[in-house]
Amino acid sequence: MAIDAVDRLIIEQAEELSERLKRHRVEMFPPTAQKGLREFQLGEAAKFLGVTSGYLRNLSLEGKGPQPQVTPSGRRSYTAAQIEEMRRFLEQNARTGTRYVPHRRAGEHLQIIAVVNFKGGSGKTTTAAHLSQHLALTGHRVLAVDLDPQASLSAIHGVQPEFDVGENETLFGAIRYDDERRPLQEIIRKTNFPNLDLVPGNLELMEFEHDTPRVLAQGRSEEYGRIFFARLDDALVSVADQYDVVVIDCPPQLGFLTMSAICGATAVLITVHPQMLDVMSMCQFLQMMGEVLSTLKEAGGNMNLDWLRYLITRYDPQDGPQTQMVAFMRSLFKNLVLTNPMVRSVAISDAAMTNQTLYEVDRSSFTRSTYDRAMEAMEAVNGEIVDLIHAAWGRG
């Protein structure tokens, strides 16, 4: 094949694939369709609310708060909206000093968590999606920002990047350098989870990677206000009062988007798969990130973090080399490695095939032990991160 024909071949294949994907989407998800969300069993709802199953059942029997759906066998379940309604009911009727709504209070700053890794396949997007949804289900007001041009986080939340996200409808629209810049508030979308909003992504985000060096080379950064790494921070400040936590899914490279996210973050979560090649890649990422951030700090970047942690992902405890690598990381980074790893699970990978998370997929789709083991690990990881968030706010 002639070299000059390769570009035409690639374009033709891309167009054909795009057309087929579009037809598939219309068949599976009509234009008016919206992603739904399953109901949560009483025990799940009680855990999200921070009460016991018995207490929640008694409220139901007494007719207090939103009434759950009850099967002929007596099994109770709540929608996500009912869980949030019950949270407000509990807050209104709580004893003095007891809190059920975990919103930020006076003096508590917005938590901005950048989920990063230099290498794809580390579970970065899976982690960001589950963390965002867990925070929302436990009553936090969450903004998920898809900063990855591949936009997998958007797809998980029912927003197809190629078909549902138009021009100037990603974060790029709020941080671009020209007159087309628009308020972030206009870009934010609701999701199928109460308390969880989304800034979607698509390939348009690459425009920021292309425009930034040109603007810097022309010495025009002052003309457009603050330097590039503060633009994301400025955009988030404009909506900060609406949220408690922002979760940013960064692209798997250390470009201007990732640097902007880290500079604007109050916390950094680094996902790592415990295999030699992945750890070696992470080593290079850390070296590059350290050098780049030192330069940005000298230029006025804000590098003050509440916390930085490493999360072991896709961990198989039966794999000897992986177990050794985890022990090596813990000896090296000590308490900077989260105590709870995210285990490798068929439930997570199978759910991802249909753009779902563990919080969305029906438990009956798997054997009970498979689903419960995955959910237990996921909840342990997310619970540990919630504790870090609350500690940064000064809560005991």
TATA-V9180 format. One record per pair of residues at least 6 apart in sequence whose C-alpha atoms are under 7 Angstrom apart, sorted by the first residue. I is the first residue (numbers start at 1). J is the second residue. Records with the same first field share a line. If there is no record, write none. Layout:
I = J + J
This chain:
35 = 158 + 192
36 = 192
37 = 192 + 360
38 = 360
39 = 77 + 78 + 79 + 80
40 = 77 + 78 + 79
41 = 76 + 77 + 78
42 = 53 + 76 + 77 + 78
43 = 53
45 = 78 + 83
46 = 52 + 53 + 56
48 = 137 + 138
49 = 87 + 100 + 138
59 = 65
60 = 67
65 = 86 + 89
66 = 82 + 85 + 86
68 = 76 + 77 + 78
69 = 76 + 77 + 78
70 = 76 + 77
80 = 193 + 194
81 = 194
84 = 139
87 = 100 + 101
90 = 100
91 = 99 + 100 + 101
101 = 139
102 = 139 + 140
103 = 140 + 141 + 244
104 = 244
108 = 393
110 = 240 + 244 + 245
111 = 244 + 245 + 246 + 266 + 389
112 = 245 + 246 + 247 + 265 + 266 + 267
113 = 246 + 247 + 248 + 265 + 266 + 267 + 268 + 269
114 = 247 + 248 + 249 + 250 + 261 + 262 + 265 + 267 + 268 + 269
115 = 124 + 128 + 248 + 249 + 250 + 268 + 269 + 270
116 = 124 + 249 + 250 + 252 + 269 + 270 + 271
117 = 124 + 252 + 270 + 271
118 = 252 + 253 + 254 + 281 + 282 + 285
119 = 252 + 281
120 = 252
122 = 271 + 272 + 273 + 313
123 = 271 + 313
124 = 271
125 = 152 + 153 + 249
128 = 247 + 249
129 = 153
130 = 357
131 = 382
132 = 142 + 144 + 247
134 = 382
135 = 142
136 = 142 + 194 + 195 + 196
140 = 195 + 244
141 = 195 + 196 + 243 + 244 + 245
142 = 195 + 196 + 197 + 243 + 244 + 245 + 246
143 = 196 + 197 + 198 + 243 + 245 + 246 + 247
144 = 197 + 198 + 199 + 246 + 247 + 248
145 = 198 + 199 + 200 + 247 + 248 + 249
146 = 153 + 154 + 199 + 200 + 201 + 248 + 249
147 = 201 + 248 + 249 + 250 + 251 + 257
148 = 201 + 249 + 250 + 251
149 = 201 + 202 + 203 + 204 + 205 + 206 + 251
150 = 202 + 203
151 = 161 + 201 + 202
154 = 160 + 161 + 200 + 201
155 = 161 + 355
156 = 355 + 356
157 = 191
161 = 201 + 202
162 = 202
169 = 187
170 = 187 + 199 + 200 + 201 + 202 + 205
171 = 199 + 201
172 = 204 + 205 + 208
173 = 181 + 182
174 = 181 + 182 + 183 + 184 + 235
175 = 181 + 231 + 232
176 = 208
177 = 224
184 = 235
185 = 239
187 = 199
188 = 197 + 198 + 199
189 = 197 + 198 + 199
190 = 196 + 197 + 198
191 = 197 + 198
209 = 255 + 256 + 257
212 = 228
215 = 221
221 = 227
229 = 259 + 260 + 263
230 = 260 + 264
232 = 260 + 261 + 264
233 = 264
250 = 258
251 = 258
263 = 301 + 302 + 303
266 = 304 + 305 + 306
267 = 305 + 306 + 307 + 308
268 = 307 + 308 + 309
269 = 308 + 309 + 310 + 311
270 = 309 + 310 + 311
271 = 310 + 311 + 312 + 313
272 = 278 + 279 + 311 + 312 + 313
273 = 312 + 313 + 314 + 315
274 = 312 + 315 + 322 + 325 + 326
275 = 322 + 325
297 = 303
306 = 392
308 = 336
309 = 336 + 337 + 338
310 = 336 + 337 + 338
311 = 337 + 338 + 341
312 = 341 + 342
313 = 341 + 342 + 343
314 = 342 + 343 + 344
315 = 341 + 342 + 343 + 344
316 = 322 + 343 + 344
317 = 323
330 = 337
340 = 380 + 381
341 = 381
342 = 377 + 378 + 381
343 = 377
345 = 374
347 = 366 + 370 + 371 + 374
348 = 357 + 358
351 = 357 + 358 + 361
358 = 375
363 = 371
